[in-house]
Amino acid sequence: MPILYTTNEYGYSEQIRLMLAEAGIKYDEKVVDEEKFAKEGKLIFNKLPMLEWDGFYLCESAAIIEHIAVKADEMLAGRRNSYLGVDENERSLARSLVYGSNTLRRQLYDLYVVPGPKQNKDAFVSKTMPSWLEHLNRLAITTQSDDLSLGPGVNFTFGDVAMFEAVNQLLLHFGDSLIENYRELKEYYDRCASRPRFRMYLDNRPTRNHV
């Protein structure tokens, strides 16, 4: 059984939890001390999360969520859907969504959530967040009504899981009304949220720290 090592935070780990839930993969989660783990040399880049699967250890959320997608497709967990995408174009698009989602998270944490020299709540609310929402809404416009992916892809990929969860973190801070005026993005978000395993996970997940 896979083991996910995390801190008790949504952070960069929540997209991984959601990917595991979407694929129906049972796993164990262990909340550990990141600093202690790093000093013991257990973390490649001294940062959690870390995934252990059949003796293989992997760090960095972007790599972990794609690795889970590989495993999920091997198990045919998506039934007729491929979490990796049907070709390299879809897989590359999925990677870009993951990287973009992590950039959004980092800006949310640095500018809005975490007190410190980088924090600038006014800038995040007035400039950074609206820019992201407008961009994502434009991307959602390219999504056809029968597509599952954000943008020109067709399959619901690991990139969709990552970006949905990043937007979900925004809604946890600012409320569901945040995306009301972004029609296409809201339609995409609601379509994702209605996926049975997503809904079950979101309805039953424990409350955690944000970072």
C-alpha positions in Angstrom: 0.0 0.0 0.0 1.4 3.5 -0.9 2.4 5.7 2.0 2.2 9.5 1.8 4.4 11.4 4.2 3.1 14.9 4.9 2.7 17.6 7.4 -0.9 18.2 8.6 -1.6 20.8 5.9 -3.4 21.2 2.7 -0.4 22.8 1.1 1.1 21.0 -1.8 -0.1 17.6 -0.5 -3.8 18.0 -1.0 -3.6 17.6 -4.7 -1.9 14.2 -4.1 -4.6 13.1 -1.7 -7.2 14.1 -4.2 -5.5 12.2 -7.0 -5.3 9.1 -4.9 -9.0 9.5 -4.1 -10.0 10.1 -7.7 -8.2 6.9 -8.8 -9.7 4.9 -5.9 -6.2 4.0 -4.6 -6.1 3.1 -0.9 -3.1 4.6 0.9 -1.7 5.3 4.3 -0.8 8.8 5.4 1.8 9.5 8.0 2.2 13.0 9.4 5.9 13.5 10.2 8.3 16.3 11.2 9.7 17.7 8.0 12.9 19.1 9.6 13.7 15.8 11.3 13.1 13.9 8.1 15.4 16.2 6.2 18.2 15.9 8.8 17.9 12.1 8.6 18.5 12.4 4.8 15.1 11.0 3.9 14.0 13.9 1.6 15.7 14.4 -1.7 15.2 18.2 -1.6 14.5 18.6 2.1 10.8 19.1 1.5 7.6 17.1 2.0 5.4 15.6 0.7 7.1 12.2 -0.1 5.5 9.1 -1.5 6.6 5.6 -0.8 5.3 2.9 -3.1 6.7 -0.7 -3.3 10.0 0.4 -1.9 10.3 3.4 -4.3 10.5 6.9 -2.7 9.5 10.0 -4.6 9.5 13.7 -3.5 8.1 16.8 -5.2 4.4 17.1 -5.6 4.4 17.5 -9.4 6.4 14.3 -9.8 4.3 12.4 -7.3 0.9 13.3 -8.8 2.1 12.2 -12.3 3.5 9.0 -10.9 0.2 8.2 -9.3 -1.5 8.9 -12.7 0.9 6.3 -14.3 -0.1 3.8 -11.7 -3.8 4.6 -12.0 -3.7 4.1 -15.8 -1.8 0.8 -15.4 -4.7 -0.3 -13.1 -7.3 1.0 -15.5 -8.6 3.0 -12.6 -10.1 5.7 -14.9 -12.1 3.1 -16.9 -12.4 4.8 -20.3 -10.5 7.9 -19.1 -6.7 8.2 -19.1 -5.3 10.3 -16.3 -2.1 10.7 -18.3 -3.9 11.7 -21.4 -4.0 9.7 -24.7 -0.8 11.2 -26.1 2.2 13.3 -25.3 0.3 16.5 -26.1 -2.3 15.8 -23.4 0.4 14.7 -21.0 2.4 17.8 -21.5 -0.7 19.9 -21.0 -1.3 18.1 -17.8 2.2 18.8 -16.6 1.8 22.5 -17.4 -1.4 22.6 -15.4 0.4 21.0 -12.4 3.2 23.5 -12.6 0.8 26.4 -13.0 -1.3 25.2 -10.0 1.8 25.0 -7.8 2.8 28.6 -8.9 -0.7 29.7 -7.9 -0.4 28.0 -4.5 3.0 29.5 -3.9 1.7 33.0 -4.6 -1.3 32.4 -2.4 0.9 31.3 0.5 3.6 33.9 0.0 1.5 36.9 -0.7 -1.7 36.2 1.3 -1.5 33.3 3.9 2.0 33.3 5.5 3.1 36.4 7.5 6.5 37.6 6.4 8.5 40.0 4.2 6.8 38.6 1.0 3.3 39.0 2.3 1.2 41.6 0.4 -2.5 40.8 0.7 -3.7 43.8 -1.2 -1.6 42.9 -4.2 -2.8 39.4 -4.2 -6.5 40.3 -3.9 -6.4 43.2 -6.4 -3.9 41.9 -9.0 -2.5 38.4 -8.7 -5.7 36.5 -8.0 -7.9 38.3 -10.6 -5.2 37.7 -13.2 -5.2 34.0 -12.5 -9.0 33.7 -12.6 -9.2 35.5 -15.9 -6.5 33.3 -17.4 -8.1 30.1 -16.1 -11.5 31.3 -17.4 -10.0 31.9 -20.9 -8.5 28.4 -20.7 -11.9 27.0 -19.7 -13.5 28.7 -22.7 -11.5 26.3 -25.0 -13.0 23.3 -23.2 -15.7 21.7 -25.2 -18.9 20.7 -23.5 -18.1 17.0 -23.9 -14.5 17.3 -22.8 -13.3 16.4 -19.3 -10.1 18.4 -19.3 -9.3 22.1 -18.8 -8.2 23.5 -22.1 -7.8 21.6 -25.4 -7.4 18.2 -23.9 -10.1 15.6 -23.7 -9.3 13.3 -20.8 -9.5 14.2 -17.1 -5.8 14.2 -16.2 -3.6 14.6 -13.2 -3.2 18.2 -14.3 -7.0 18.8 -13.9 -6.8 17.3 -10.4 -4.0 19.7 -9.5 -5.6 22.8 -10.9 -9.0 22.0 -9.5 -7.5 21.7 -6.0 -5.6 25.0 -6.3 -8.8 26.8 -7.2 -10.5 24.9 -4.3 -7.9 26.4 -1.9 -8.8 29.9 -3.2 -12.4 29.1 -2.4 -11.5 28.0 1.1 -10.1 31.4 1.7 -12.5 33.6 -0.2 -15.7 31.7 -0.5 -17.6 30.0 -3.4 -18.8 33.4 -4.7 -15.2 34.1 -5.9 -15.7 32.4 -9.2 -19.4 33.4 -9.8 -18.4 36.0 -12.4 -16.1 33.6 -14.3 -18.8 31.5 -16.0 -16.7 29.0 -17.9 -14.3 28.4 -15.0 -17.2 27.9 -12.6 -18.8 25.4 -15.0 -15.5 23.5 -15.2 -15.0 23.7 -11.4 -18.6 22.5 -10.7 -18.2 19.6 -13.2 -15.0 18.5 -11.5 -16.6 18.8 -8.0 -19.5 16.6 -9.1 -17.2 13.7 -9.9 -18.3 11.0 -7.4 -14.9 10.3 -5.8 -14.1 14.0 -5.7 -17.4 14.7 -3.9 -16.9 11.9 -1.5 -13.4 13.0 -0.6 -14.3 16.7 -0.3 -17.3 16.0 1.9 -15.4 13.8 4.3 -11.9 15.2 4.4 -10.6 16.4 7.8 -9.9 20.1 8.4 -6.2 20.9 8.1 -3.9 23.9 8.3 -3.4 25.6 5.0 0.4 25.7 5.2 
